[in-house]
């Protein structure tokens, strides 16, 4: 109470007793009064829509209205995933499965995405999530990958992230085609990968 007074007037005011809240004036609502005779939920609805309708407020434990979806309600009767689809497509697309993660990662654009533990984030340039094949390669060579470095799957299976199935590729190329430019570029590449060569040639755990 006193904090709200400070925000509103700059002064905490006298140390009077904290006002006892009544009950929301909306029919059937037993939530404590917050403003204009209404609880916080109905008051926000009044500000947003100009009226307090009979639709029930969101309650903890309410689930998505899509049949078979056990995700918690987010808005308009939908969970967060189906609600985003409604906003994007105008339809929840109930026939399309919602992506789920068991904590070990998920598939995105054909590649496995995983969370990076704090102790390994120096290998992901601080990123908390990264493609698993890039993390595996970073662990293999002992450093974060550069922006021009890519990881190729030898057998073409994007989710097969065994070390022996991964190759480090680079899209770097010389600025010119003169012999001296090529020689300079080759020397730069040798200097860049001289420390990584042994790790790249070592297959490591499968």
N, C-alpha and C positions, 0 to 999 in steps of 0.2 A: 504494500500500500504506500509506504513512505517513498519507495523507489519510484513509483508511478508519479507521485507528487513532484519529486525532483525533476523527472523528465518533463512534466507538464508546466511547472512553475519555477523550477530552479531551487525551491526550498522544500525541506521535508515536512514543514508544518508542525503543529503541536503533537505531542505523543499521546493522542487519544487512542481509544480502543479500536481494534480492527473491526470494520463493519461486517456484520454477519450477513452472508448472502442468502437471498430468498431462492425460490424455485422458478425456473423458466416459465414464462406466461403462455408458451405454445401448448396447445391441447395435447395431453398425454406425455409431455416431456417432463422428466423429473430431474434434469440436470440443473446444477446451481446457476443462479442468475449471474450474468456477466455485464450486460449493458442494454439499455432500452427495455428492461424487463425480460430480456431473452438470454438464453445460455449462449456460449461462444459460437456453437455450431449454427443455431438459428439466427443469431445476430449477423454472422458472416453471410448467411444466405440472404438475409434482408438487404444487406449492403450490396450484394452482387446482383440480385434479381429484383429487388424492390418489394418482395413479398415473402411470407413464410408459408410455404405450401404444406401439404399433408404427407409428402414423401418422407420416409424415415431417414434420419441422419445415418451417416456411416458409423458402424459399430465395430469394435475389435472382434475378430473371429469371423466376420462376414467373408464369404468366398465369391469367386467369379461366377457370373450367371451362365457362362458357357457350359453346356453339359459335359461332364467328365473332367472339367478343369478344377483342380483343388488348390489353385493359387489364391492368395488373399486378394480381396477386393481393393481396387485402386480408385476408380471413378466410373460413373454411369453404369454401374453394375458389372464392370469388367475388371480383370486383373491388369497389371501394368502392361503385360505383353499384348493382350487382346485390345486394350485401350489404345495403345500406340498404333495398332493396325487400323482401328476405327479412325483415328486422326489422319493417318496417312492414306488409307484406301477407301474410307467410308464404310468399311465392313470388317468385322472381326476375323473373317476367314477361318471359321471354326474347323474346316477340314484339314488345315495345315497344322502339323504338330508344332508345339512351342519348344524352342531349344531349351534343353535342360543341361545343367552341369553338375557333376558329382563331386566337384572340388579338384579333380585331377586335370581339368582342361575341357575345351570344347572345340568343335570344328568350325572354321570360318574360311570361306572361299577355298575349301579343300585342304587347308592346313590346320594342324593342331595348334591351338593357342593355350598357353599355360601361364600360371602366376609365377612370378619370380621371387624366391625367398630374399629377405633383406640382405643376407650375407652374400648373395650372388648378383646383386643389382649393379655392381661395378662392371659386370659382364653384359649388361643390357643398357648401359648409359643411363641408369637410374629408372628405367621403365619398370612398372610393376607387372605388366603383362607383355608377353612376347611370343612370337612363333617358336614352337619347340625346336624346330630344326636349326634355327639361328642360335638358340641357347645351347644346344648340344655342341654345335661347332665352336661357339665361344669358349665352352668348357674344354674342348679338345685343344685349342691353341692357346688358351690362357689369357685371353683379352677380349674386349668388346669388338664386334665387327664394325668396319667402316661403312659409310653410306654407299660406296661403290662396290661393296662385296656382297655376293649372293651365295646361297647354299643350294646346290643342285642335288636332286634325288637321282641316284644312278639308275635305279630300276623304274623310275617314273611314278612310283607310288608316294604321294605327298604325305601320307601319314606314317610311312616307314622311316622312322627317325633314328635307326641304328647308326652308330658311328661309321661302320663300314659302307653304309649306303649313302653317305653324304660326302660331297666334294665342295671345296671352297672355290668359287668363281669370282672373277673381277670384271667389271665393265669399264675399268679405266683404260684409256687409250691415249697415245701421243697426240699432241696438238697439231703436229705437222707430219710430213712423210719424207723429209730429207734424211739422209743416212745419219747425219749427226744428231738429228732429233730422235731417231729410233734408238741410237746407241745411248743417248742420254736417258730416254725413257726406260730402256732395259736395265740400265744401271740403277735407276731409282726403284724399279720393281725388285731387283735383287737386294737392294738395301732394305726395302720394306719387309720382305719375307724371309730374310736370312735367319731371323730368330724363330720364325714359325715353321721352318721347313721340316725340322725333326718331328714336331707335333703333327704336321699334316701328313707325313709319311707313316706315322705310327697309327695303326688301326684302332688300338685301345679296346675297351669292352664292347661287346656286340650289343 
